[in-house]
Amino acid sequence: MSSSPEALLEYRQQPLLELVHSEENYVQQLQLVRDTYMTVVDTQTLLSPTPCLTRSESCRSEHSVVPHPSSSSPPPSSPSPPPPTPPMELAIRWRVIWGNWLQMTEWHSQFVEKLRRAAYEQPDNVPRLFLNSQGRLRSMYMKYCENYSKAVILVAQFKAYFEDLRRFYFDKNDILSRLMQPIQRVTRYQLPMTEALKITEQAGAPECGVWRAAVAVLKNLPNDVQLMLEAARIVGFPGTVTSQGNLRLFGAMYVARTTLADLQTARTAARQVLAKSGSHYSYSQDSASLAVKRRAFTSTSFIRLNSDHKSIECSQCRLLTKCNSLAIAIIELR
C-alpha cells in the first residue's frame, strides 16, 4: 500500500464500509424482531376493551348479504398457522420484554441512511454524525439497559414458551440472544472508527481532531452502558435509576443510622486504626449515615459482618474488619 495521503484516505474506506455493513445488518435484526416476535401479542387490542355493536349495526350485520365468490376468482389460500399463544400473565407484560425496541428500530433505520451517505460521499462527516448523535444514542441505550434486567427475568419465567416461539420462527438465535444484540452493538462502534482514526492520522488529514473526539465518545459509551446494567440490578430503589446521573462509586458499602455524636466517635476510632496501618480509605458523612467505601482490594470476596476472622488472609480485609468491629461496638448497624 502506498504511503501517500490520497492512498491512505482511500484505504480508510475499508473500515468505514465495514461500519456501514454492520449497521445495515443490525437494522435488519432489529426489524426482524419487530416484525415477528413483537407482533405475537397485540398490546393495543389486549389493553383496550372490545367494542360493542349498536342495535342498528347489529341489525345491519344480521341482514347483510355476503356475496358468493365468482367462479373466475381463485380459491382462497389457506392461512398460515398463528404463532404459539402466550400465557395471559406473559401477554399482559409483553411490552416489558422489548422496552424501547421500536424507538431504536426507527432511529437506526434513519441513522444507517445518513451513515451510508456520509461514508460514500464525504467520509469526514462520519465522526460528525456520531458526535451529533451521541446524546440520542446514550439516552436510548440507557433506557434499554434499565429495562434489560426486567426482560431477562421475565423471559426466564417462561423459558419453554419462548423456545417454542423460536422454533415457530425457525430462528437460530434464542430470545436472550436477541435481547443482547443492542447491548453488543453499542460496544462495537469504536472498533472500525478507531481503525479509521489511525489511518487518518497517518495521512495527516486536517480532520484528525474530529475523529479523535468521535472515537472518545464511542469508547465511553460502552462504559456508560455497563454502569447502567449494574445500576439496573438495584432492588427496591424509589424512583428511576436513569434520572440519578452517573454512577460515581461501585462497591460494597456499610451504612449505619445513628446520631451525629456517635458518628463522630466511630469516625475517630476508624481514623486511629487507619493512621496506624498507613492505608487509605475514605469516609463519607451526612446527617444520617456512615459509609465505609471499599476502594481497592487484593481479594475479591465481600466482607460480611458475621465473617469468620480466621478465614480472612488478606491484610486489607483484616483492616476493614477491624474498622467494622470498632464501629459495631459503638453504633448499631442496620
N, C-alpha and C positions, 0 to 999 in steps of 0.2 A: 504494500500500500504506500502511495506517495505521501510525503510529509507536508505537502503544500496545504495552505489553509482551505483552498477550494476542495481538494480531495478529502481532507478531514471532515469538512462540513457535509460533504456528500456521503461519507461513511457514517456520519451521525444519523442518517435516516434509518439505519437498521434497528437501533433500539427504539426509535420513535415509532416505526411501523410495528414493532413487537408490542409496544404500548397500545397502539390503536387496535390491533388484532385481539389482544387480550381483553380490552374493554368491550369490543364487539361481542366476544364470546360471553363475557359477564352479563351483558344486557340480554342476550338470548336466554341465559339461565334464569335471570330474573323474570323475563316474560313467560318462560315455560312454567314456572311455579305459579305465576299469576293466572295463567290460562288453564291450569289443571287443578292443582291442589286447592287453591283458594276458591275455586268455583264449586267445590263439593257441598259447601253449606252456603246458602243464600241468606246472609245475615239480615238483609233488608226484609225479606219475607218472614224470616224467623222472628224478628223483633216486632213487626207490625201486625196488628190484628187482621184477620181475614175479612174483607169487605162483604157485607150482606147485600143481596139484591133487593131492590124495592119491589112493591107489588106489580107495578107496571112493567118493570124489567123482567120479573119472573114470568108474567103472562106472555110477554113477547118471546121469551126464550122457550116457553112450552109450546106455543102455536107457530113458531117459526119453522119454515120448511127447509130441510137440509137438501140441497141439490145433489142428485146422483152424479157421479163422475161419468163423463162421456166415454164412449168405447175407444176413442182415439187417444185418450190420456194414458200415460204409462202407469202401471201399478205402483202404489206407494212402496218405497223401500223400507225394509224392516229397520226399526230404530236400534241404535247401538245400546247395549246394556248400560244402565247407570252405574256410577261408582258405588262402592260399599257405603251403606248408611251409617254415619257415626252415631254413637250413643248420645242421648239427649244432653247429658251433663258435659259432654265434649262439644256438642254443637253450639250450646249457648255461650261457650268460651272460645269459639273458633277464631275470633279476632285477636285474642291474646297470643296465639301461636305466631302470627305473622307481623304483629306490630305495625310499623310504618313501611311495610314492604311495597305497597302501591306507590307511596311517595318516592321511594328510592328508584323504583322501576321507571316512573315518569321522568324523574330528574336525570337519571343516567341515559335514558333514551335520547334526551336532548343534548346531554353533555358529549356523548360519543360523536354526534354530528359535528359539533364545534371542534372536538379534538381531531377528527379526521381532516376537516378543512384546514386547520392550523398546521398539522403535520405535513400535508402535501403542498400547501401554498406558501405558508410563512412559518417555518419551524420555530423561530424565536418567539412566536406567540404562544407556544405550548406552555412554557413556565408562567407566562402572564395569565393564562387560562386557569392554572391551578391556584395562583395567588388570588385571583378574583373569586375563586370558588371555595377558598379554604373555610370561610365561615359557614357556608351551607353544608359542606362536607362534614365538618366537625359536628354541627348540630344534628344532622340526620343520623350519623352513626353513633353519637352519644345516646340519642333516643332509642335507637335499635338495640344497643348494648344494654341499656337499662331494662328493656323488656326481654332480653335473650334468656336470662336465667329462669324467668317465669315460664317461657315457652318450653324450655328443656324439661322442667319439672312436669308440665302438663303432658308433654309427649311421652315421658317415662310412664305415666299412669295408664296410657292407652297404647302401649308398645305393639300389642298384637294387631290392633286395628290399623295402625299406620303401616305395618308390614303388609297387610292385605291391600292397603291402598297403593303401596309401592308396586306390588305385583300387578295390580289392575292397570297401572300406567306403564308397565314394563320399564320402570326406572331403575337404572343400575345404582343410583345413589339413594340411601335411606333419608328419612326426613331430617335427622340430625345433621347429616352432611349438607343438606340443602340450607338449613338454618345457619350453618357455619360459613357458608360461601361469602356473604357480605363482610364478615369479620376478616376472613382470609384475604379478600380482595383489597381492602383498605390498607393492608400491610405490605402489599406488593407494588404499589405505585412507585415507591422510591427506587426500586431496582433498575428499571430501564432509564429512569430520569437521572440517576447517579452516573450511569454509563454515558449518557448523552452529555452530562456536565463535564466529565473527564475529557471527552473529545473536543468539546467547545473550548476548554482551557488550553488544550494542546494546539488548537487552531488560532489561539489568541484573539478570539472574537470579542467585540466590544460589549456583548450582551452577557458576559460571564456573571456579572453581579445578579442579574435577574434569575439566571439558572441556579445560582447558589441559594438565593432566597427561597425559590420554589422547592429545592431539594431539602432544605432545612425544615420547611413546613411539612413535607411529606414524611420526613423522618420522625417528627414529633407526633404526628397523627396516630401511629400505632401505639405510642406510649399512652396517649390520652384514652385510646380505646381500651387498652389493658387496665388502666386505672378505673375506668367506668365499669368494666366487667367485675372487678374486685369490689367496688363500692356497691354494685347492684346486689351483692350477696348479703348485705346488711339486712337483718331481720328486725322488724318492729320499728323502723325509722319513721317518725311522724312527719311526713312531708315528701317532697320529691327530691331524690338524690341529685339529679342533674342541676337543680337550682342552687346548690350549695357551693358552687365554684370548683376549683381544682383540689384534688386530694394532696395535702401537704406532707402527711406522715403516714406510713404504713407499718404496722407492727402491733405487738401486744401492749396494752396499757392497763394499769392498775388504778382504779378510781375509788375514792372514799368520800362519803358525805360527812362533813364534820364542821366544827366551829373554826373561826379564824385563829383562835389561840392554840387549839390543838394542831391546826395545820402548821403554824409556825414552829411548834415544838417538834413535829415529825420531820419537817424540812431541815431543822437544825441538826437533828440526830443523823439524818441521812448524809448531810454535808460533812459531818465529822468522819463518817466511815469513808466517804469518797476522798477526803483530804489525806487520810492515812494510806489509801491504796494508790493514789495518783491517777486513777482512771477518771474518765469524763462521762458524765451523764447529765441530762437536763431535766429540770423540774419545772412544771407549769403550775401557776397558781391563779385561781379566780376566787370568787366569793363563795363557791360551793364545793369545790372538788380539788383533790390532789392527784396528779397524774405523773406516774413514773414512766418515761418513754424509753424503750429499748432501741438504741441506735444501731449497734453492730455487735455481733457475737460470733465466736468461732463455732458455737454449737447451734444447730437448727431447731432444737427441741424447745417447746414452750414450757415456761416455769409456772406451775400452779401453786396455790397457797398451801396445799397439803402434800407437796412433793417430798420424797424421801431424800434428805440431805446427803446421805451416803452414796446415792446413785449419781450425784452431780459431780462430774470430774472437772468441768471447765471452771477456771478461776473466775472468769467473768460472771458465770452463772452463780457461783458461790457468793460473789459480792452482791449481786442483785438479791439473792435470797436473804442475805444478812440485812440488807436495807428493808426488805419487806417485813422481816421479823421485828425490827425496831419499830416500824410503822404500825404493825399489828398490835404491839404491846401498848401503844398509846391511843390508837383510834380503832374503832370497829369498822372493818371493811365490809361492804355490802356488795 
